[in-house]
Amino acid sequence: KSKYGEDLKFMKIAIPVSVGFRFQAGVIGIMPYAGMDCSIFLLADDKYDGKSISLFDDEAGPIKASRVQVGSHIGVDADYKNFVFGLGYQRDFTRFQDKSIRSYFDEYELKLGYRF
């Protein structure tokens, strides 16, 4: 829930294009990267006072949302044996909603993984 009592739900597909450089620091491999990404929103629902609306519909009025976002990302991944760790940050350039609303997405990413 947001601080205004809304229940917001989002689902998107992100398509990143990155450039990175991998180097070894002893037994740890490190790969800083940066790039651009395009996000396509499949779902953007707002539930407030028991009423649910899609932010893509015209009935959303001034909070009507755009399905496509373009942004940039930066981060660093590290691997040790088969374990992978990473930190990243993504910032959108295009607005998610009307120009009168500050509606950019800032996303922080923490990656933990195991390579088979």
C-alpha positions in Angstrom: 0.0 0.0 0.0 1.1 3.5 -0.7 1.2 6.3 1.9 -2.1 7.5 0.4 -3.9 4.2 1.0 -3.7 3.0 -2.5 -2.9 -0.6 -3.4 -0.8 -0.4 -6.6 0.1 -3.5 -8.7 2.6 -3.5 -11.5 4.0 -6.2 -13.9 6.5 -5.5 -16.6 9.0 -7.0 -19.0 12.3 -5.3 -19.0 14.7 -5.6 -22.0 18.2 -4.5 -21.0 21.1 -3.9 -23.3 24.4 -3.6 -21.4 28.1 -3.2 -21.9 30.4 -4.6 -19.3 34.0 -5.5 -18.7 34.9 -8.6 -16.6 38.2 -8.8 -14.8 39.7 -11.1 -12.1 40.6 -9.8 -8.6 42.3 -12.9 -7.2 39.6 -15.6 -6.9 36.7 -13.2 -7.4 35.5 -12.2 -10.9 34.2 -8.6 -11.1 32.0 -7.2 -13.9 30.9 -3.5 -13.9 28.2 -2.8 -16.5 26.1 0.0 -17.8 23.4 0.3 -20.4 20.0 1.2 -21.6 16.7 -0.6 -21.1 13.2 -0.7 -22.3 10.3 -1.7 -20.0 6.9 -2.8 -21.3 4.2 -2.7 -18.7 1.7 -5.5 -18.8 -0.3 -4.5 -15.7 -0.7 -1.3 -13.8 -3.7 -1.4 -11.4 -4.7 1.1 -8.7 -7.1 0.0 -6.0 -8.4 2.9 -3.8 -11.5 2.9 -1.6 -12.5 -0.6 -2.9 -12.5 0.6 -6.5 -10.0 -0.9 -8.9 -9.0 0.8 -12.2 -6.3 0.1 -14.8 -3.9 3.0 -15.2 -3.9 2.4 -18.9 -7.6 3.1 -19.4 -9.0 6.5 -20.2 -11.1 6.5 -17.0 -7.8 6.9 -15.1 -7.9 10.5 -16.2 -4.8 12.6 -15.3 -3.1 9.5 -13.8 -3.3 7.6 -17.1 -0.1 5.7 -17.6 2.2 4.9 -20.5 2.9 1.2 -21.3 6.5 1.8 -22.4 9.4 3.2 -20.3 13.0 3.9 -21.4 15.8 4.3 -19.0 19.4 3.5 -18.1 21.0 1.1 -15.6 24.4 0.7 -13.9 25.8 -2.0 -11.6 28.4 -4.4 -10.7 28.4 -8.2 -10.5 30.9 -10.4 -8.7 31.3 -14.2 -8.8 33.1 -16.6 -6.6 33.3 -20.2 -7.8 29.6 -20.8 -8.7 28.1 -18.1 -6.6 27.1 -14.7 -8.2 26.4 -11.5 -6.3 25.4 -8.1 -7.8 24.2 -4.6 -7.1 22.4 -2.4 -9.6 20.5 0.8 -10.1 18.0 1.7 -12.8 16.5 5.1 -13.6 13.8 5.8 -16.2 14.1 8.8 -18.6 10.4 8.7 -19.7 7.5 9.5 -17.5 5.2 6.7 -16.4 2.2 9.1 -16.1 1.1 12.7 -17.1 3.8 15.4 -17.3 2.3 17.2 -14.2 3.1 14.1 -12.0 6.7 13.2 -11.1 6.4 9.6 -12.1 9.8 8.2 -12.9 10.8 4.8 -11.6 14.0 4.4 -9.6 14.8 0.8 -9.0 17.6 -0.8 -6.8 18.6 -4.4 -7.5 20.3 -7.0 -5.3 21.3 -10.2 -7.1 22.1 -13.5 -5.5 22.6 -16.6 -7.6 24.2 -19.9 -8.2 25.7 -20.9 -11.6 25.1 -24.6 -12.5 
